[in-house]
Amino acid sequence: MPPPIKVELHPHDPNWSDLAGREAQRLAEAIGPCLLIVHHVGSTAIPAIHAKPILDLLPVVGSLAALDARQGELEALGYEWWGELGLAGRRYLTKPDTETGRRLVQLHCYPEGSPEITRHLAFRDYLRAHPDVAEAYDRVKADCRSRHPDDSHAYGDCKDAWIRQAEADALAWYQRRSAPGRL
């Protein structure tokens, strides 16, 4: 497991989207055809809220076996491979800055069809579409950061109950939006 890091929350930076796109391109070049798409998720993908300056990317792959076969290529890009890290059907990787060691990117890789992909996209899109919920999340993040400024693991645990409730609301909203017959 990656060690906990200091929790720094920064105002939204519109450059995060461009950085995510450039990193997605590097991943596509390294992984090849097993990579189907890369989604930018997490707080850096939600305008108007504070975020740790770490890109959360969700690469969708044709199969985990094909991704596993490309582990060396990802490590050559500077990624540290953590395997499932407690979530079956996922591959988790982190990319630190080579000079400072500061974490720059986190990859949450899932095979096509995984319900985890929908969960991440629903949460992101729900917060983008509901500024009041995004604002509430921003307050929760600030509170948890004040409680656990030097421990990203405890910070994550602090947000967990709020996120689980918001995810349930987001999934219901997402399913209604994508229901057949909806215009």
BAFI-463561 format. One record per residue: residue number from 1; x negated, y negated, z of N, C-alpha, C, O in turn; chain; residue in one letter. Coordinates in nm, 4 decimals, padded with zeros to 6 digits. Atoms other than C-alpha are relative to their C-alpha. Example, Ala and Ser with C-alpha at 12.3 -4.5 7.8 and 13.67 -1.06 7.14 Angstrom:
REM residues 2
seq,nX,nY,nZ,caX,caY,caZ,cX,cY,cZ,oX,oY,oZ,mol,type
1,-00.0890,00.1190,00.0000,-01.2300,00.4500,00.7800,-00.0900,-00.1200,00.0000,-00.1936,-00.1181,00.0665,A,A
2,00.0820,00.1190,-00.0060,-01.3670,00.1060,00.7140,00.0770,-00.1090,00.0730,00.0261,-00.2198,00.0899,A,S
//
This chain:
REM residues 183
seq,nX,nY,nZ,caX,caY,caZ,cX,cY,cZ,oX,oY,oZ,mol,type
1,-00.0844,00.1182,00.0000,00.0000,00.0000,00.0000,-00.0884,-00.1238,00.0000,-00.1877,-00.1304,00.0724,A,M
2,00.0786,00.1241,-00.0028,-00.1296,-00.3469,-00.0799,00.0102,-00.0648,00.1379,00.1158,-00.0599,00.2010,A,P
3,-00.0066,00.0660,-00.1313,-00.2197,-00.5372,00.2357,00.0918,-00.1207,-00.0049,00.1117,-00.1794,-00.1113,A,P
4,-00.0836,00.1203,-00.0013,00.0127,-00.8165,00.3478,-00.0831,-00.1223,-00.0351,-00.2036,-00.1278,-00.0103,A,P
5,00.0662,00.1247,00.0370,-00.0688,-01.1609,00.2174,00.0702,-00.1161,00.0689,00.1827,-00.1029,00.1170,A,I
6,-00.0567,00.1234,-00.0535,-00.0095,-01.5132,00.3437,00.1195,-00.0388,-00.0880,00.1150,-00.0237,-00.2101,A,K
7,-00.1211,00.0389,00.0735,00.3364,-01.6401,00.2446,-00.0066,-00.1492,-00.0285,00.0038,-00.2321,00.0619,A,V
8,00.0011,00.1389,00.0450,00.3111,-01.9601,00.0443,00.1185,-00.0180,-00.0929,00.1303,00.0529,-00.1928,A,E
9,-00.1151,00.0282,00.0856,00.6319,-02.0994,-00.1028,-00.0224,-00.1333,-00.0699,-00.0459,-00.2358,-00.0058,A,L
10,00.0225,00.1178,00.0825,00.5949,-02.3471,-00.3874,00.1296,-00.0386,-00.0702,00.2129,00.0477,-00.0978,A,H
11,-00.1152,00.0398,00.0817,00.8576,-02.5539,-00.5684,-00.0072,00.0693,-00.1360,-00.1152,00.1056,-00.1826,A,P
12,-00.0034,-00.0674,00.1302,00.9685,-02.3995,-00.8966,-00.0918,-00.0715,-00.0994,-00.0924,-00.1942,-00.1094,A,H
13,00.0910,00.0524,00.1019,00.7096,-02.4442,-01.1699,00.0488,00.0493,-00.1360,00.0486,00.1700,-00.1603,A,D
14,-00.0493,-00.0438,00.1311,00.8494,-02.4406,-01.5258,-00.1056,00.0763,-00.0815,-00.0704,00.1469,-00.1760,A,P
15,00.1057,-00.0747,00.0694,00.5111,-02.3028,-01.6419,00.0037,00.1492,00.0306,-00.0547,00.2287,-00.0431,A,N
16,-00.0057,-00.1415,-00.0346,00.5888,-01.9728,-01.4681,00.0607,00.0824,-00.1134,00.0176,00.1951,-00.1380,A,W
17,-00.0620,-00.0724,00.1112,00.8084,-01.8718,-01.7600,-00.1004,00.0250,-00.1124,-00.1068,00.1351,-00.1671,A,S
18,00.1027,-00.0160,00.1042,00.5275,-01.9326,-02.0105,-00.1074,00.0996,00.0428,-00.1515,00.1826,-00.0368,A,D
19,00.0999,-00.0943,-00.0503,00.2785,-01.7476,-01.7914,00.0528,00.1432,-00.0065,-00.0207,00.2355,-00.0413,A,L
20,-00.0614,-00.1332,00.0064,00.5203,-01.4535,-01.7707,00.0001,00.0512,-00.1435,-00.0280,00.1686,-00.1679,A,A
21,-00.0005,-00.0394,00.1410,00.5521,-01.4498,-02.1493,-00.1378,00.0404,-00.0488,-00.1523,00.1375,-00.1229,A,G
22,00.1372,-00.0337,00.0412,00.1758,-01.4507,-02.1975,-00.0454,00.1327,00.0618,-00.1124,00.2130,-00.0032,A,R
23,00.0378,-00.1264,-00.0643,00.1302,-01.1700,-01.9451,00.0747,00.1167,-00.0638,00.0193,00.2258,-00.0778,A,E
24,-00.0764,-00.1045,00.0690,00.4059,-00.9709,-02.1162,-00.0675,00.0379,-00.1313,-00.0695,00.1552,-00.1687,A,A
25,00.0703,-00.0281,00.1251,00.2133,-01.0031,-02.4423,-00.1260,00.0824,00.0249,-00.1550,00.1754,-00.0504,A,Q
26,00.1192,-00.0779,-00.0343,-00.1065,-00.8758,-02.2786,00.0382,00.1447,00.0342,-00.0307,00.2394,-00.0038,A,R
27,-00.0465,-00.1355,-00.0345,00.0887,-00.5815,-02.1378,00.0366,00.0779,-00.1260,00.0021,00.1954,-00.1391,A,L
28,-00.0401,-00.0666,00.1244,00.2346,-00.5021,-02.4801,-00.1229,00.0471,-00.0773,-00.1230,00.1570,-00.1327,A,A
29,00.1216,-00.0376,00.0713,-00.1136,-00.4995,-02.6326,-00.0712,00.1162,00.0685,-00.1293,00.2016,00.0016,A,E
30,00.0701,-00.1048,-00.0743,-00.2506,-00.2748,-02.3571,00.0786,00.1315,00.0042,00.0207,00.2395,-00.0078,A,A
31,-00.0808,-00.1202,-00.0193,00.0393,-00.0332,-02.3166,00.0455,00.0603,-00.1319,00.0591,00.1820,-00.1441,A,I
32,-00.0426,-00.0500,00.1298,00.1505,-00.0079,-02.6760,00.1478,00.0337,-00.0043,00.2280,-00.0238,00.0694,A,G
33,-00.1418,-00.0249,00.0277,00.4759,00.1452,-02.7958,00.0799,00.0594,00.1152,00.2027,00.0632,00.1071,A,P
34,-00.0810,-00.0495,-00.1127,00.5735,00.3000,-02.4623,00.0690,-00.1156,00.0723,00.1657,-00.0935,00.1452,A,C
35,-00.0625,00.1177,-00.0602,00.6562,-00.0570,-02.3490,00.1141,-00.0479,-00.0898,00.0932,-00.0789,-00.2071,A,L
36,-00.1170,00.0405,00.0774,01.0074,-00.1508,-02.4601,00.0288,-00.1487,00.0133,00.0598,-00.2151,-00.0857,A,L
37,-00.0265,00.1417,-00.0264,01.0528,-00.4939,-02.2994,-00.0562,-00.0333,00.1376,-00.0721,00.0545,00.2225,A,I
38,00.0447,00.0483,-00.1307,00.9223,-00.7031,-02.0102,00.0962,-00.1101,00.0420,00.1133,-00.2088,-00.0295,A,V
39,-00.0885,00.1013,-00.0566,01.1698,-00.8977,-01.7959,-00.0744,-00.0775,00.1087,-00.1493,-00.0197,00.1874,A,H
40,00.0523,00.0851,-00.1073,01.0647,-01.1903,-01.5769,00.1082,-00.0031,00.1079,00.2182,-00.0529,00.0840,A,H
41,-00.0957,-00.0072,-00.1099,01.2380,-01.1335,-01.2414,-00.0616,-00.0644,00.1232,-00.1706,-00.1211,00.1160,A,V
42,00.0525,00.0573,-00.1228,01.1925,-01.2468,-00.8839,00.0210,-00.1506,00.0045,00.0771,-00.2099,-00.0876,A,G
43,-00.0268,00.1420,-00.0248,01.1953,-01.5985,-00.7484,-00.0643,-00.0933,-00.1009,-00.0115,-00.2019,-00.1247,A,S
44,00.0605,00.0877,00.0997,00.9584,-01.7414,-01.0095,00.0856,-00.0084,-00.1259,00.0623,-00.0950,-00.2103,A,T
45,-00.0900,00.0002,00.1163,01.2324,-01.6618,-01.2658,00.1297,-00.0749,00.0277,00.2182,-00.0801,-00.0578,A,A
46,-00.1239,00.0682,-00.0390,01.4976,-01.8630,-01.0798,-00.0305,-00.1479,00.0235,-00.0900,-00.1840,00.1251,A,I
47,00.0254,00.1436,-00.0184,01.4826,-02.2403,-01.1325,00.0656,-00.0525,00.1282,00.1676,-00.0006,00.1735,A,P
48,-00.0551,00.0754,-00.1131,01.5437,-02.4695,-00.8357,-00.0207,00.0668,00.1352,00.0280,00.0153,00.2358,A,A
49,00.0309,-00.0536,-00.1328,01.4210,-02.2355,-00.5613,-00.1511,00.0102,00.0146,-00.2248,00.0154,-00.0839,A,I
50,00.1418,-00.0155,-00.0297,01.0846,-02.2072,-00.3937,-00.0389,00.1463,-00.0201,00.0443,00.2363,-00.0077,A,H
51,00.0472,-00.1356,00.0236,00.8723,-01.9033,-00.4682,-00.1465,00.0122,00.0374,-00.2225,-00.0845,00.0322,A,A
52,00.1428,-00.0282,-00.0080,00.5456,-01.7412,-00.3849,-00.0505,-00.0099,-00.1440,00.0174,00.0374,-00.2350,A,K
53,00.0494,00.0160,00.1375,00.3302,-01.8263,-00.6896,-00.0568,00.1315,-00.0556,-00.1724,00.1392,-00.0971,A,P
54,00.0355,-00.1329,00.0495,00.3229,-01.4601,-00.7937,00.1095,00.0414,-00.0970,00.2267,00.0464,-00.0599,A,I
55,-00.0992,-00.0404,00.0992,00.4946,-01.3490,-01.1128,00.0453,00.1425,00.0275,-00.0370,00.2326,00.0438,A,L
56,-00.0573,-00.1338,-00.0062,00.7274,-01.0529,-01.0741,00.0488,00.0334,-00.1394,00.1379,-00.0322,-00.1933,A,D
57,-00.0392,-00.0436,00.1328,00.7555,-00.8726,-01.4039,00.0538,00.1413,00.0083,00.0061,00.2232,00.0869,A,L
58,-00.0628,-00.1316,00.0032,00.9717,-00.5725,-01.4808,-00.0176,00.0588,-00.1403,00.0665,00.0375,-00.2276,A,L
59,00.0168,-00.0679,00.1275,00.8283,-00.3722,-01.7701,00.0917,00.1224,-00.0070,00.0949,00.2040,00.0851,A,P
60,-00.0839,-00.1168,00.0251,01.0773,-00.1215,-01.9108,-00.0765,00.0870,-00.0993,-00.1186,00.0406,-00.2053,A,V
61,00.0793,-00.0903,00.0828,00.9045,00.1817,-02.0568,00.0857,00.1172,-00.0477,00.1883,00.1498,00.0121,A,V
62,-00.0705,-00.1163,00.0525,01.0160,00.4779,-02.2664,-00.0031,00.1160,00.0972,00.0951,00.1889,00.1104,A,G
63,00.0106,-00.1050,-00.1015,00.8903,00.7166,-01.9994,-00.1126,-00.0359,00.0966,-00.2092,-00.1028,00.0600,A,S
64,00.1056,00.0238,-00.0975,00.6868,00.7028,-01.6817,-00.1249,00.0808,-00.0350,-00.2368,00.0365,-00.0092,A,L
65,00.1164,-00.0809,00.0390,00.4642,00.9823,-01.8141,-00.0854,-00.0751,-00.1023,-00.2082,-00.0737,-00.0943,A,A
66,00.0739,00.0774,00.1002,00.3703,00.7647,-02.1122,-00.0713,-00.1176,00.0653,-00.1842,-00.1504,00.0288,A,A
67,00.0650,00.1098,-00.0723,00.2999,00.4739,-01.8780,-00.1168,00.0522,00.0819,-00.2243,-00.0077,00.0819,A,L
68,00.1076,-00.0580,-00.0800,00.0957,00.6955,-01.6460,-00.1232,00.0274,-00.0854,-00.2361,00.0133,-00.0384,A,D
69,00.1113,-00.0284,00.0907,-00.1174,00.7901,-01.9461,-00.0769,-00.1271,-00.0366,-00.1894,-00.1196,-00.0859,A,A
70,00.0647,00.1285,00.0317,-00.1985,00.4179,-01.9902,-00.0557,-00.0695,00.1248,-00.0893,-00.1878,00.1205,A,R
71,00.0487,00.0587,-00.1247,-00.3124,00.3630,-01.6307,-00.1356,-00.0674,-00.0193,-00.1568,-00.1780,00.0305,A,Q
72,00.1327,00.0569,00.0214,-00.6719,00.3026,-01.7420,00.0049,-00.1328,-00.0733,-00.0715,-00.2239,-00.0412,A,G
73,-00.0122,00.1252,00.0740,-00.5654,00.0320,-01.9882,00.0517,-00.1123,00.0904,00.0080,-00.2269,00.0795,A,E
74,-00.0525,00.1009,-00.0925,-00.3688,-00.1473,-01.7171,-00.1066,-00.0403,00.1020,-00.1197,-00.1580,00.1359,A,L
75,00.1082,00.0327,-00.0928,-00.6578,-00.1243,-01.4749,-00.1066,-00.0851,-00.0689,-00.1683,-00.1703,-00.0050,A,E
76,00.0954,00.0827,00.0749,-00.8818,-00.2701,-01.7476,00.0477,-00.1444,-00.0110,-00.0339,-00.2352,-00.0274,A,A
77,-00.0548,00.1364,-00.0012,-00.6474,-00.5734,-01.7486,-00.0098,-00.0648,00.1385,00.0251,-00.1815,00.1560,A,L
78,00.0151,00.0536,-00.1353,-00.7200,-00.6151,-01.3775,00.1077,00.0436,00.0966,00.1128,-00.0059,00.2092,A,G
79,-00.1078,-00.0458,-00.0887,-00.4182,-00.4344,-01.2330,-00.0488,00.1083,00.0943,-00.1327,00.1914,00.0598,A,Y
80,00.0211,-00.1062,-00.0989,-00.4327,-00.2238,-00.9195,00.1247,00.0872,-00.0016,00.2363,00.0357,00.0065,A,E
81,-00.1073,-00.0977,00.0170,-00.2181,00.0908,-00.9484,00.0394,00.0550,00.1369,-00.0443,00.1104,00.2081,A,W
82,-00.0476,-00.0446,-00.1307,-00.0026,00.1752,-00.6436,00.1004,00.1148,-00.0103,00.1548,00.1578,00.0914,A,W
83,-00.0941,-00.1111,00.0168,00.2172,00.4507,-00.7905,00.1429,-00.0426,00.0297,00.1813,-00.1565,00.0030,A,G
84,-00.1414,00.0293,-00.0293,00.5791,00.4696,-00.6769,00.0141,-00.0969,00.1168,00.1070,-00.1776,00.1192,A,E
85,-00.0004,00.0836,-00.1200,00.5042,00.2959,-00.3454,00.1377,-00.0018,00.0661,00.1934,-00.1080,00.0936,A,L
86,-00.1241,-00.0122,-00.0755,00.8192,00.4247,-00.1791,00.1278,-00.0065,-00.0806,00.2356,00.0141,-00.0248,A,G
87,-00.1205,00.0045,00.0835,01.0600,00.3861,-00.4715,-00.0141,00.1006,-00.1134,-00.0862,00.0770,-00.2103,A,L
88,00.0064,-00.1044,00.1024,01.1085,00.7025,-00.6740,00.0402,-00.0576,-00.1356,00.1352,-00.1353,-00.1459,A,A
89,-00.0319,00.0455,00.1342,01.1075,00.6384,-01.0460,-00.0566,-00.1357,-00.0355,-00.0185,-00.1946,-00.1366,A,G
90,00.0622,00.1296,00.0262,00.8982,00.3228,-01.0258,-00.1508,00.0174,-00.0018,-00.2047,00.1096,00.0594,A,R
91,00.1443,00.0170,-00.0126,00.5360,00.2340,-01.0856,-00.0220,-00.1455,00.0379,00.0287,-00.2370,-00.0270,A,R
92,00.0245,00.1346,-00.0514,00.4123,-00.0655,-00.8894,-00.1479,-00.0314,-00.0168,-00.2343,00.0483,00.0198,A,Y
93,00.1369,00.0444,00.0215,00.0997,-00.2588,-00.9836,-00.0125,-00.1460,00.0424,00.0830,-00.2231,00.0331,A,L
94,00.0267,00.1395,-00.0345,-00.0575,-00.5804,-00.8605,-00.1251,-00.0445,-00.0740,-00.2152,00.0347,-00.1017,A,T
95,00.1161,00.0564,00.0689,-00.3016,-00.8100,-01.0344,-00.0508,-00.1188,00.0807,00.0166,-00.2215,00.0901,A,K
96,00.0581,00.1129,-00.0731,-00.5289,-01.0278,-00.8225,-00.0893,-00.0849,-00.0908,-00.1373,-00.0393,-00.1946,A,P
97,00.0978,00.0869,00.0645,-00.7361,-01.3226,-00.9357,-00.1379,00.0587,00.0312,-00.1680,00.0884,00.1468,A,D
98,00.1305,-00.0645,-00.0203,-01.0872,-01.1828,-00.9858,-00.0941,-00.0821,00.0875,-00.1833,-00.0268,00.1519,A,T
99,00.0900,00.0841,-00.0794,-01.2520,-01.4806,-00.8161,00.0477,-00.0170,00.1435,-00.0326,-00.0109,00.2366,A,E
100,-00.0511,00.0305,-00.1330,-01.0226,-01.5496,-00.5208,00.0646,00.1199,00.0699,00.0794,00.1200,00.1921,A,T
101,-00.0725,-00.1128,-00.0576,-00.8472,-01.2155,-00.4702,00.1483,-00.0268,00.0176,00.2237,00.0633,00.0542,A,G
102,-00.1410,00.0390,-00.0157,-00.5156,-01.4035,-00.4623,00.0861,00.0762,-00.1013,00.0516,00.0848,-00.2192,A,R
103,-00.0895,-00.0756,00.0890,-00.2290,-01.1972,-00.6060,00.0657,-00.0935,-00.0998,00.1194,-00.1980,-00.0630,A,R
104,-00.0566,00.0812,00.1074,-00.1114,-01.3329,-00.9410,00.1280,00.0596,-00.0576,00.2226,-00.0126,-00.0892,A,L
105,-00.1100,-00.0685,00.0669,00.1287,-01.0711,-01.0790,00.0318,00.1285,00.0746,-00.0570,00.1948,00.1283,A,V
106,-00.0467,-00.1285,-00.0495,00.3349,-00.7805,-00.9528,00.0836,00.0621,-00.1105,00.1734,-00.0025,-00.1646,A,Q
107,-00.0784,-00.0722,00.0996,00.4677,-00.5210,-01.1966,00.0875,00.1029,00.0702,00.0407,00.1793,00.1546,A,L
108,-00.0962,-00.0986,-00.0477,00.7774,-00.3190,-01.1147,00.0450,00.0742,-00.1258,00.1381,00.0305,-00.1935,A,H
109,-00.0234,-00.0704,00.1263,00.7808,-00.0632,-01.3982,00.1043,00.1098,00.0192,00.0960,00.1894,00.1128,A,C
110,-00.1057,-00.1008,-00.0049,01.0885,00.1503,-01.4636,00.0230,00.0567,-00.1388,00.0011,-00.0109,-00.2394,A,Y
111,-00.0344,-00.0573,00.1301,01.1907,00.3907,-01.7370,00.1355,-00.0533,-00.0473,00.2220,-00.0876,00.0333,A,P
112,-00.1257,00.0434,00.0603,01.4680,00.2880,-01.9742,00.1166,00.0775,00.0629,00.1097,00.1990,00.0815,A,E
113,-00.1185,-00.0611,-00.0581,01.8090,00.3539,-01.8216,00.0027,00.0026,00.1518,00.1044,00.0403,00.2100,A,G
114,00.0033,00.0011,-00.1465,01.7010,00.3169,-01.4577,00.0992,-00.1030,00.0532,00.1023,-00.2159,00.0041,A,S
115,-00.0908,00.0993,-00.0595,01.9721,00.1511,-01.2457,-00.0740,-00.1132,00.0709,-00.0158,-00.2186,00.0965,A,P
116,00.0791,00.1050,-00.0642,01.6931,-00.0464,-01.0792,-00.0196,-00.1197,-00.0929,-00.0329,-00.2331,-00.0468,A,E
117,00.0131,00.1094,00.0965,01.6588,-00.2502,-01.3980,00.1225,-00.0905,00.0107,00.1098,-00.2127,00.0187,A,I
118,-00.1244,00.0765,-00.0116,02.0227,-00.3571,-01.3754,00.0044,-00.0763,00.1308,00.0475,-00.1916,00.1339,A,T
119,-00.0017,00.0658,-00.1313,01.9846,-00.4362,-01.0048,-00.0848,-00.1272,-00.0032,-00.0408,-00.2324,00.0432,A,R
120,00.0877,00.1174,00.0062,01.6915,-00.6712,-01.0686,00.0576,-00.1094,-00.0903,00.0566,-00.2269,-00.0538,A,H
121,-00.0533,00.0989,00.0934,01.8521,-00.8413,-01.3689,00.1274,-00.0643,00.0533,00.1482,-00.1844,00.0364,A,L
122,-00.1234,00.0543,-00.0566,02.1882,-00.8803,-01.1946,-00.0318,-00.1046,00.1066,00.0284,-00.2120,00.1080,A,A
123,00.0364,00.0933,-00.1068,02.0266,-01.0478,-00.8928,-00.0548,-00.1296,-00.0594,-00.0140,-00.2387,-00.0197,A,F
124,00.0576,00.1193,00.0636,01.8225,-01.2844,-01.1104,00.1081,-00.0836,-00.0682,00.1166,-00.2045,-00.0463,A,R
125,-00.1011,00.0729,00.0763,02.1128,-01.3775,-01.3360,00.1084,-00.0589,00.0901,00.1604,-00.1671,00.0626,A,D
126,-00.1002,00.0493,-00.0944,02.3552,-01.4149,-01.0446,-00.0491,-00.1276,00.0686,00.0258,-00.2245,00.0813,A,Y
127,00.0533,00.1207,-00.0638,02.1281,-01.6627,-00.8685,-00.0143,-00.1143,-00.0991,00.0058,-00.2302,-00.0626,A,L
128,00.0071,00.1051,00.1020,02.0727,-01.8521,-01.1928,00.1376,-00.0608,-00.0250,00.1489,-00.1814,-00.0471,A,R
129,-00.1359,00.0462,00.0315,02.4498,-01.8777,-01.2461,00.0733,-00.0581,00.1207,00.1768,-00.1228,00.1046,A,A
130,-00.0658,00.0465,-00.1226,02.5370,-01.9604,-00.8833,-00.0982,-00.0816,00.0843,-00.1618,-00.0284,00.1752,A,H
131,00.0971,00.0841,-00.0720,02.3298,-02.2553,-00.7576,00.0206,-00.0019,00.1516,-00.0758,-00.0166,00.2267,A,P
132,-00.0243,-00.0010,-00.1442,02.4983,-02.2415,-00.4167,-00.0616,00.1235,00.0656,-00.1140,00.1154,00.1768,A,D
133,00.0602,-00.1227,-00.0523,02.3826,-01.8823,-00.3668,-00.1527,-00.0116,-00.0062,-00.2223,00.0304,00.0863,A,V
134,00.1446,00.0202,00.0114,02.0344,-01.9707,-00.4927,-00.0490,-00.0923,00.1121,-00.1551,-00.0694,00.1703,A,A
135,00.0374,00.0920,-00.1090,02.0246,-02.2575,-00.2426,-00.0001,00.0717,00.1348,-00.0888,00.0494,00.2172,A,E
136,-00.0045,-00.0776,-00.1250,02.1283,-02.0222,00.0394,-00.1223,00.0918,00.0086,-00.1823,00.1061,00.1152,A,A
137,00.1178,-00.0866,00.0022,01.8519,-01.7822,-00.0661,-00.1259,-00.0815,00.0303,-00.2141,-00.0354,00.1028,A,Y
138,00.1147,00.0866,-00.0257,01.6035,-02.0681,-00.0641,-00.0121,-00.0295,00.1502,-00.1225,-00.0317,00.2045,A,D
139,00.0028,00.0250,-00.1448,01.7018,-02.1450,00.2969,-00.0458,00.1240,00.0764,-00.1241,00.1136,00.1707,A,R
140,00.0412,-00.1252,-00.0646,01.6632,-01.7790,00.3974,-00.1507,00.0194,-00.0163,-00.2200,00.0565,00.0785,A,V
141,00.1426,-00.0140,00.0257,01.3204,-01.7708,00.2353,-00.0814,-00.0943,00.0895,-00.1831,-00.0542,00.1460,A,K
142,00.0716,00.0973,-00.0836,01.2120,-02.0858,00.4208,-00.0002,00.0443,00.1459,-00.1017,00.0334,00.2147,A,A
143,-00.0088,-00.0472,-00.1386,01.3342,-01.9448,00.7518,-00.0935,00.1190,00.0228,-00.1662,00.1234,00.1221,A,D
144,00.0852,-00.1182,-00.0145,01.1577,-01.6127,00.6979,-00.1480,-00.0354,-00.0103,-00.2318,00.0239,00.0577,A,C
145,00.1388,00.0439,00.0111,00.8397,-01.7886,00.5915,-00.0458,-00.0651,00.1305,-00.1594,-00.0450,00.1733,A,R
146,00.0384,00.0640,-00.1260,00.8439,-01.9958,00.9115,-00.0206,00.1045,00.1105,-00.1007,00.0834,00.2016,A,S
147,00.0144,-00.1071,-00.0994,00.8799,-01.6735,01.1136,-00.1218,00.0884,-00.0252,-00.1821,00.1403,00.0688,A,R
148,00.1064,-00.0948,00.0372,00.6157,-01.4733,00.9231,-00.0944,-00.0621,-00.1036,-00.1054,-00.0100,-00.2146,A,H
149,00.0798,00.0706,00.0996,00.3741,-01.7148,00.7531,-00.1212,00.0777,-00.0523,-00.1703,00.0493,-00.1615,A,P
150,00.1224,-00.0704,00.0390,00.0830,-01.4703,00.7381,00.0215,00.1473,-00.0329,-00.0748,00.2229,-00.0462,A,D
151,-00.0281,-00.1422,00.0217,00.2593,-01.1396,00.6704,00.1123,00.0171,-00.1018,00.2303,00.0136,-00.0667,A,D
152,-00.0992,-00.0128,00.1070,00.4332,-01.0913,00.3359,00.0909,00.1209,00.0189,00.2051,00.1201,-00.0271,A,S
153,-00.0850,-00.1167,-00.0235,00.5596,-00.7497,00.4455,00.1123,-00.0349,00.0983,00.2284,-00.0024,00.0735,A,H
154,-00.1018,00.0413,-00.0971,00.7400,-00.8913,00.7510,00.0944,-00.1041,-00.0614,00.2143,-00.1038,-00.0335,A,A
155,-00.0816,00.0985,00.0723,00.8620,-01.1818,00.5346,00.1044,00.0716,-00.0859,00.2218,00.0349,-00.0854,A,Y
156,-00.0922,-00.0769,00.0830,01.0150,-00.9313,00.2924,00.1058,00.0703,00.0833,00.2234,00.0712,00.0469,A,G
157,-00.0961,-00.0665,-00.0886,01.1759,-00.7360,00.5755,00.1017,-00.1002,00.0549,00.2193,-00.0673,00.0701,A,D
158,-00.0867,00.1042,-00.0539,01.3198,-01.0605,00.7136,00.1114,-00.0356,-00.0987,00.2243,-00.0624,-00.0578,A,C
159,-00.0976,00.0366,00.1042,01.4976,-01.1331,00.3820,00.0910,00.1159,-00.0395,00.1920,00.0949,-00.1067,A,K
160,-00.0617,-00.1210,00.0532,01.6161,-00.7755,00.3298,00.1526,00.0042,00.0129,00.2205,00.0317,-00.0860,A,D
161,-00.1465,-00.0090,-00.0178,01.9704,-00.7883,00.4770,00.0723,-00.1008,-00.0895,00.1742,-00.0679,-00.1502,A,A
162,-00.0630,00.1008,00.0852,02.0535,-01.1119,00.2940,-00.0057,00.0443,-00.1461,00.0930,00.0329,-00.2187,A,W
163,00.0154,-00.0427,00.1392,01.9177,-00.9748,-00.0338,00.0939,00.1154,-00.0320,00.1559,00.1160,-00.1383,A,I
164,-00.0887,-00.1151,00.0261,02.1122,-00.6472,-00.0028,00.1447,-00.0450,-00.0197,00.2136,00.0059,-00.1082,A,R
165,-00.1366,00.0506,00.0167,02.4401,-00.8371,00.0417,00.0127,-00.0762,-00.1318,00.1095,-00.0578,-00.2056,A,Q
166,-00.0036,00.0762,00.1248,02.3593,-01.0743,-00.2438,-00.0085,00.0934,-00.1216,00.0559,00.0685,-00.2235,A,A
167,00.0083,-00.0970,00.1102,02.2637,-00.7774,-00.4649,00.1338,00.0672,-00.0245,00.1728,00.0877,-00.1394,A,E
168,-00.1317,-00.0621,00.0168,02.6000,-00.6136,-00.3993,00.0938,-00.0956,-00.0720,00.1648,-00.0550,-00.1640,A,A
169,-00.0827,00.1007,00.0665,02.7777,-00.9364,-00.4971,-00.0444,-00.0179,-00.1454,00.0384,-00.0303,-00.2357,A,D
170,00.0544,00.0198,00.1343,02.5476,-00.9753,-00.7977,00.0368,00.1156,-00.0925,00.0733,00.0938,-00.2081,A,A
171,-00.0337,-00.1157,00.0831,02.6087,-00.6224,-00.9232,00.1474,-00.0001,-00.0382,00.1820,00.0306,-00.1523,A,L
172,-00.1431,00.0082,00.0321,02.9868,-00.6652,-00.8984,00.0245,-00.1069,-00.1062,00.0994,-00.0843,-00.2012,A,A
173,-00.0120,00.1092,00.0972,02.9607,-00.9969,-01.0860,-00.0532,00.0427,-00.1359,00.0104,00.0180,-00.2384,A,W
174,00.0664,-00.0430,00.1236,02.7255,-00.8477,-01.3468,00.0873,00.1018,-00.0741,00.1012,00.0949,-00.1962,A,Y
175,-00.0857,-00.1019,00.0620,02.9561,-00.5513,-01.4097,00.1266,-00.0627,-00.0576,00.1715,-00.0235,-00.1653,A,Q
176,-00.1186,00.0698,00.0534,03.2588,-00.7802,-01.4506,-00.0351,-00.0742,-00.1288,00.0427,-00.0739,-00.2242,A,R
177,00.0449,00.0749,00.1188,03.0625,-00.9924,-01.7009,-00.0213,00.0889,-00.1199,00.0053,00.0483,-00.2330,A,R
178,00.0317,-00.0877,00.1122,02.9617,-00.6945,-01.9099,00.1083,00.1046,-00.0255,00.0868,00.2006,-00.0996,A,S
179,-00.1099,-00.0961,00.0198,03.2976,-00.5133,-01.8925,00.0483,-00.0059,-00.1449,00.0515,-00.1130,-00.2056,A,A
180,-00.0530,-00.0033,00.1373,03.4363,-00.3998,-02.2297,00.1211,-00.0938,-00.0131,00.2041,-00.1042,00.0773,A,P
181,-00.1129,00.0903,00.0271,03.6774,-00.6495,-02.3815,-00.0208,-00.1397,00.0514,00.0594,-00.2286,00.0227,A,G
182,00.0266,00.1350,-00.0511,03.5235,-00.9462,-02.2033,-00.0651,-00.0818,-00.1103,-00.1571,-00.0352,-00.1775,A,R
183,00.0559,00.0886,00.1035,03.4510,-01.2384,-02.4352,-00.1106,-00.0842,00.0557,-00.1694,-00.1646,-00.0166,A,L
//
